[in-house]
Structures are given as structure tokens and as C-alpha cells.
Amino acid sequence: MELLKKKIMEDGRVLEGNILKVDNFLNHQLDIGLLNEIGKEFRRVFQDRKITKILTAEVSGIAIAAIAAQYFDVPVVFARKTESKNLDQETYEGKVYSYTKGKHYKIRVSKRYIAKEDDILILDDFLANGQAILGLKEIVDASGANLVAAGVVIEKGFQEGGKILREANVEVHALATIDAMIDGKVIFSDK
Amino acid sequence: MELLKKKIMEDGRVLEGNILKVDNFLNHQLDIGLLNEIGKEFRRVFQDRKITKILTAEVSGIAIAAIAAQYFDVPVVFARKTESKNLDQETYEGKVYSYTKGKHYKIRVSKRYIAKEDDILILDDFLANGQAILGLKEIVDASGANLVAAGVVIEKGFQEGGKILREANVEVHALATIDAMIDGKVIFSDK
């Protein structure tokens, strides 16, 4: 997606440790016009697929999923990381390994909001080590619903997440794939 | 907002302890059509006001703010509750008291994303004890920006948050105000 790549090159910041900061437009401040174009592009990519619900995880996936859902005309469900009084007791759980924290945490969706008849599209901001999407897949699998595919805004192609997901038979589509970050510059894949 | 009140009556669930669960459409599963109508209504309410940015706090405010921002044509910034590698070192901080946890926690916004020239509209899902919005106000005040008003989807009028905020000179507008919850029924204010 050329508009997205342009935005990453202009407003993204590459920090030490292969960290790409896109907090100017994607996960702290939100460029709503760009999110609309991202939503339309996800719709175009998955235009022939039957999708009844979009699933994401708090926090950074929520705005992307909500804006995109307008073009799919389906509800969004976001998995909760934290214990919350807003969450039912009966939940589907997924385990997510956090490399930053060196431990697993759980994400949960109330059993009310995913049915085995659902066709689920997972959306998220980043695909790096793939752990968040694996956790969401666990939730979808536990519910008996059909996981159609996962769409991510930015894939870090030099990390193993894309490979792990594809080996787990998850169809993954990234709107921008980064091959490397060299001297503060982002190198995109030709894909 | 009649559509919202109807939705609360039909799909909201009143639990013990004056808990109103709206996780079916507002803060776990998201009814995107309803969120669009909520966004349009916020725009109508604040139509004559100069607003340059919408501010909310993770988690439940994000989808509401992102969808509403389409009608204001301004960016959203969401304050972070957690330490995050996505967050700059230089932040404006607000303190939020959690009655559930019996302690304060901090919310933060990078100094890059609020300027003293900004005219800020705070949006959130619930107004109950007012602590989250007070924390957001602290952030706006620290930045030197102008706090135009706070818009909330649902105000629990029987809790003290609305009074506290109005006494702190925050203009507050709720799309639905609940006076009481009796025998599992929601009683709305006439306001």
C-alpha cells in the first residue's frame, strides 16, 4: 500500500533494537484519514471472502479494526488483556508470549461474542513475532469459528512471526512488509 | 440520544453493584453502526466549537474516539495506561484513582502529540466517578492546551463524577444519563 509506505518513510522513526515507532499516526496519535484508507485496502484485499466478525486485541488493534469494520459492515470484538469487570466469567482464552516481559499473558473474549458459525478476520497493527495473532487464533479455534485470515498493517518481515503463522496455516496479508531497517532507514519488501 | 437509550435498554445488562454491562455493543463487542451515530451526535453537540484534537484513554475510549473523529476531521490521541516501548520518554502525565483497585495509576501522552495551541475534546465511554477524565484534564492542563469539553456516551448520574468535573469547570456532555438502576431496569434522566 503506497500511501502507507510513504507515511512510514516520512513519519516513522527507527530506533535502536529494530524498533519502528509509528506513534505519530498508528498507535498513540491516530491519523484517521490514513486509517480509513487502511480500512478500504483491507476490504479490497479480502473482498471475495465471507466475513461476519473482525477480531483484534487491545490496545493498538482497536482503532484499526473499528475503522476497517465500516467497510465490512460487521461488528468488532477486541480481546481483553486485563481482568475487567466488563468481562464475563465465561471466556475463550488465548496465551500470548511477551518477549519484552519474558512471560506469557492471557487474552480473553466472552463466549457470547464469538459463535461457531462466525467467519473471523483478525486485524492488528504489527506482525513481528506473531504471538498476539497466535493468541487470537487460539480463541477462534476454541470457539469453533472459522478463521478466514489475518490482516496486519505492518509486517516486520525480518522477524519470524509471518513464517510461524503461515506454517500454522493462517493466511496472512500485510499492507506493508519491512525487510530491514538499516541506518535509520526502512527497506520495504517488493511483495 | 434516543437510539442509544433504546440500545442500552435492549442490550445492556444490569448486574449487582450498579454495574451496567454494555459489552455487547460498546466496550468489548463494538456495534460499528451505533458508534457512527454516536460520532455524528458528538459532532452535532459540539458543532460550533473549534476542536483540533480528540483525546481519550485506553482501552474503551479508543473506538468511540476514532469513529467520532471522522466527523470532526481531526486526529485522535489516546493516553497510555501502561509503560510501553511505543511511548516516548517525554510525556505529560495524569493521575487516575481506581476505586476497584484502591490505588492511583498514571496515564501518559507523548509531549509530541499535544501542543499548547490545541483545542481538545475529551471523549470516553463512561462517566462514573470522573477519575479518568480528571486524569486526562491533568494532561491537557500540563500541555497548556485548551480543554474545550468532555463528551461521554453514558453518564451514571447517581455517581459523583459529573458533579466533580463540572465543579472543576469542565463542560461535560453525556449522550445518555442514567439516574438509577432499579430491579435490573435502567432509569434515564430527562435531561
Interface residues (C-beta under 8 A of the other chain):
Chain A: I19 K21 D23 N24 N27 H28 Q29 L30 D31 I32 L35 N36 E58 V59 S60 I62 A63 A65 A66 I67 A69 Q70 D73 V74 P75 V76 V77 F78 R80 K85 N86 L87 D88 T100 V109 S110 R112 Y113
Chain B: I19 K21 D23 N24 N27 H28 Q29 L30 D31 I32 L35 N36 E58 V59 S60 I62 A63 A65 A66 I67 A69 Q70 D73 V74 P75 V76 V77 F78 R80 K85 N86 L87 D88 T100 V109 S110 R112 Y113
